[in-house]
Amino acid sequence: MVLDSAAIITGMSAIGAGIAAIGCIGGGIGTGNAAAKAVEGVSRQPEAKGSIISTLVIGAAFSEATAIYAFLIALILAFK
């Protein structure tokens, strides 16, 4: 059985896209953990709510940015 190089590249691109899509899971887990800790922090110190929420928003933006990058790489590899 002889495989041409185009078939191998297509197969490896599909595998790479699947692996890159796993990176999207990390963004969801990270944002969920951060939100849980922010709620816990606000419940312990309600007077620090503004500081905690602003830090949460910045952290969530970084967490979601990595998930978006992983998603874009998966799309690029899947539809190459």
GROMACS elastic network, one bead per residue, 0.5 to 0.9 nm:
[ bonds ]
;  ai    aj funct       b0    kb
    3     6     6  0.82569   500
    3     7     6  0.64903   500
    3     8     6  0.69951   500
    4     7     6  0.56093   500
    4     8     6  0.67043   500
    4     9     6  0.89668   500
    5     8     6  0.51105   500
    5     9     6  0.61393   500
    5    10     6  0.85708   500
    6     9     6  0.51406   500
    6    10     6  0.61114   500
    6    11     6  0.85840   500
    7    10     6  0.51158   500
    7    11     6  0.61310   500
    7    12     6  0.85827   500
    8    11     6  0.51336   500
    8    12     6  0.60926   500
    8    13     6  0.84660   500
    9    12     6  0.51740   500
    9    13     6  0.60064   500
    9    14     6  0.86098   500
   10    13     6  0.50916   500
   10    14     6  0.62945   500
   10    15     6  0.87729   500
   10    77     6  0.88572   500
   10    78     6  0.85786   500
   10    80     6  0.82608   500
   11    14     6  0.51621   500
   11    15     6  0.63499   500
   11    16     6  0.86441   500
   12    15     6  0.50249   500
   12    16     6  0.60268   500
   12    17     6  0.84720   500
   13    16     6  0.50044   500
   13    17     6  0.60162   500
   13    18     6  0.85926   500
   13    74     6  0.88468   500
   13    77     6  0.52554   500
   13    78     6  0.63363   500
   13    79     6  0.88293   500
   13    80     6  0.78366   500
   14    17     6  0.50637   500
   14    18     6  0.63013   500
   14    19     6  0.87362   500
   14    74     6  0.85745   500
   14    77     6  0.67019   500
   14    78     6  0.56963   500
   14    79     6  0.89531   500
   15    18     6  0.51637   500
   15    19     6  0.63213   500
   15    20     6  0.86537   500
   15    77     6  0.88613   500
   15    78     6  0.88512   500
   16    19     6  0.50800   500
   16    20     6  0.60366   500
   16    21     6  0.85057   500
   16    73     6  0.88608   500
   16    74     6  0.72330   500
   16    77     6  0.68224   500
   16    78     6  0.82775   500
   17    20     6  0.50512   500
   17    21     6  0.60770   500
   17    22     6  0.87929   500
   17    70     6  0.89763   500
   17    71     6  0.86448   500
   17    73     6  0.70399   500
   17    75     6  0.69144   500
   17    76     6  0.78848   500
   17    77     6  0.52975   500
   17    78     6  0.56254   500
   18    21     6  0.51125   500
   18    22     6  0.66494   500
   18    74     6  0.67934   500
   18    78     6  0.84449   500
   19    22     6  0.53228   500
   19    23     6  0.73343   500
   19    74     6  0.78834   500
   20    23     6  0.54391   500
   20    24     6  0.76183   500
   20    70     6  0.54026   500
   20    71     6  0.69019   500
   20    72     6  0.87602   500
   20    73     6  0.65090   500
   20    74     6  0.52308   500
   20    77     6  0.88634   500
   21    24     6  0.54794   500
   21    25     6  0.76034   500
   21    67     6  0.85218   500
   21    70     6  0.60899   500
   21    71     6  0.57709   500
   21    72     6  0.88429   500
   21    73     6  0.80901   500
   21    74     6  0.56136   500
   21    75     6  0.86385   500
   22    25     6  0.55287   500
   22    26     6  0.74166   500
   22    70     6  0.79021   500
   22    71     6  0.87622   500
   23    26     6  0.53918   500
   23    27     6  0.71780   500
   23    66     6  0.77352   500
   23    67     6  0.60006   500
   23    68     6  0.88921   500
   23    69     6  0.86246   500
   23    70     6  0.54402   500
   23    71     6  0.75394   500
   24    27     6  0.54746   500
   24    28     6  0.69028   500
   24    64     6  0.83889   500
   24    66     6  0.76734   500
   24    68     6  0.70880   500
   24    69     6  0.84699   500
   24    70     6  0.59999   500
   24    71     6  0.62782   500
   25    28     6  0.53355   500
   25    29     6  0.63219   500
   25    30     6  0.86145   500
   25    67     6  0.73348   500
   26    29     6  0.51486   500
   26    30     6  0.59451   500
   26    31     6  0.84630   500
   26    63     6  0.79954   500
   26    64     6  0.88060   500
   26    66     6  0.82921   500
   26    67     6  0.68416   500
   27    30     6  0.51545   500
   27    31     6  0.60530   500
   27    32     6  0.84355   500
   27    60     6  0.84087   500
   27    62     6  0.88107   500
   27    63     6  0.51569   500
   27    64     6  0.52195   500
   27    65     6  0.79065   500
   27    66     6  0.65894   500
   27    68     6  0.83629   500
   28    31     6  0.52645   500
   28    32     6  0.60284   500
   28    33     6  0.85763   500
   28    63     6  0.79653   500
   28    64     6  0.74937   500
   28    67     6  0.78490   500
   29    32     6  0.51216   500
   29    33     6  0.61446   500
   29    34     6  0.85712   500
   30    33     6  0.52372   500
   30    34     6  0.61324   500
   30    35     6  0.85998   500
   30    59     6  0.89765   500
   30    60     6  0.77720   500
   30    63     6  0.62969   500
   30    64     6  0.84497   500
   31    34     6  0.50789   500
   31    35     6  0.60919   500
   31    36     6  0.85552   500
   31    56     6  0.86967   500
   31    59     6  0.78366   500
   31    60     6  0.54480   500
   31    61     6  0.87245   500
   31    63     6  0.63278   500
   31    64     6  0.73901   500
   32    35     6  0.51834   500
   32    36     6  0.61744   500
   32    37     6  0.86939   500
   32    60     6  0.89192   500
   33    36     6  0.50849   500
   33    37     6  0.62382   500
   33    38     6  0.85775   500
   34    37     6  0.52018   500
   34    38     6  0.60877   500
   34    39     6  0.86662   500
   34    56     6  0.66385   500
   34    59     6  0.76007   500
   34    60     6  0.73400   500
   35    39     6  0.61822   500
   35    40     6  0.85292   500
   35    56     6  0.69397   500
   35    60     6  0.83545   500
   36    39     6  0.52785   500
   36    40     6  0.62391   500
   36    41     6  0.86359   500
   37    41     6  0.60069   500
   37    42     6  0.85773   500
   38    42     6  0.61098   500
   38    43     6  0.84863   500
   38    49     6  0.87125   500
   38    52     6  0.62655   500
   38    53     6  0.69709   500
   38    55     6  0.88021   500
   38    56     6  0.66700   500
   39    42     6  0.51588   500
   39    43     6  0.61083   500
   39    44     6  0.86481   500
   39    52     6  0.88354   500
   39    53     6  0.89716   500
   40    43     6  0.51493   500
   40    44     6  0.63182   500
   40    45     6  0.87082   500
   41    44     6  0.51510   500
   41    45     6  0.60525   500
   41    46     6  0.78124   500
   41    48     6  0.82495   500
   41    49     6  0.80621   500
   41    52     6  0.72861   500
   42    45     6  0.50811   500
   42    47     6  0.77592   500
   42    48     6  0.67551   500
   42    49     6  0.54675   500
   42    52     6  0.70954   500
   42    53     6  0.85192   500
   43    46     6  0.58554   500
   43    49     6  0.88400   500
   45    48     6  0.56849   500
   45    49     6  0.72173   500
   46    49     6  0.53641   500
   46    50     6  0.88982   500
   47    50     6  0.78305   500
   48    51     6  0.55405   500
   48    52     6  0.61997   500
   48    53     6  0.86605   500
   49    52     6  0.51669   500
   49    53     6  0.60083   500
   49    54     6  0.85306   500
   50    53     6  0.53033   500
   50    54     6  0.61603   500
   50    55     6  0.86055   500
   51    54     6  0.53257   500
   51    55     6  0.62314   500
   51    56     6  0.85690   500
   52    55     6  0.52312   500
   52    56     6  0.60875   500
   52    57     6  0.87363   500
   53    57     6  0.61904   500
   53    58     6  0.87279   500
   54    57     6  0.51986   500
   54    58     6  0.64119   500
   54    59     6  0.86644   500
   55    58     6  0.52547   500
   55    59     6  0.61290   500
   55    60     6  0.85097   500
   56    59     6  0.51066   500
   56    60     6  0.59394   500
   56    61     6  0.84940   500
   57    60     6  0.51039   500
   57    61     6  0.61498   500
   57    62     6  0.87941   500
   58    61     6  0.51634   500
   58    62     6  0.65085   500
   58    63     6  0.87382   500
   59    62     6  0.52437   500
   59    63     6  0.61598   500
   59    64     6  0.86013   500
   60    64     6  0.59634   500
   60    65     6  0.83428   500
   61    64     6  0.52355   500
   61    65     6  0.59996   500
   61    66     6  0.88312   500
   62    65     6  0.50336   500
   62    66     6  0.65846   500
   62    67     6  0.89372   500
   63    66     6  0.55713   500
   63    67     6  0.67359   500
   63    68     6  0.89714   500
   64    68     6  0.61378   500
   64    69     6  0.86235   500
   65    68     6  0.50495   500
   65    69     6  0.62172   500
   65    70     6  0.86647   500
   66    69     6  0.50969   500
   66    70     6  0.62566   500
   66    71     6  0.86126   500
   67    70     6  0.51035   500
   67    71     6  0.61409   500
   67    72     6  0.86489   500
   68    72     6  0.61357   500
   68    73     6  0.86208   500
   69    72     6  0.51188   500
   69    73     6  0.62306   500
   69    74     6  0.85985   500
   70    73     6  0.51843   500
   70    74     6  0.61858   500
   70    75     6  0.86889   500
   71    74     6  0.50491   500
   71    75     6  0.62213   500
   71    76     6  0.86345   500
   72    75     6  0.50482   500
   72    76     6  0.61017   500
   72    77     6  0.85699   500
   73    76     6  0.50508   500
   73    77     6  0.61353   500
   73    78     6  0.84616   500
   74    77     6  0.52051   500
   74    78     6  0.59621   500
   74    79     6  0.85790   500
   75    78     6  0.50286   500
   75    79     6  0.60213   500
   75    80     6  0.81698   500
   76    79     6  0.55506   500
   76    80     6  0.57969   500
   77    80     6  0.53429   500
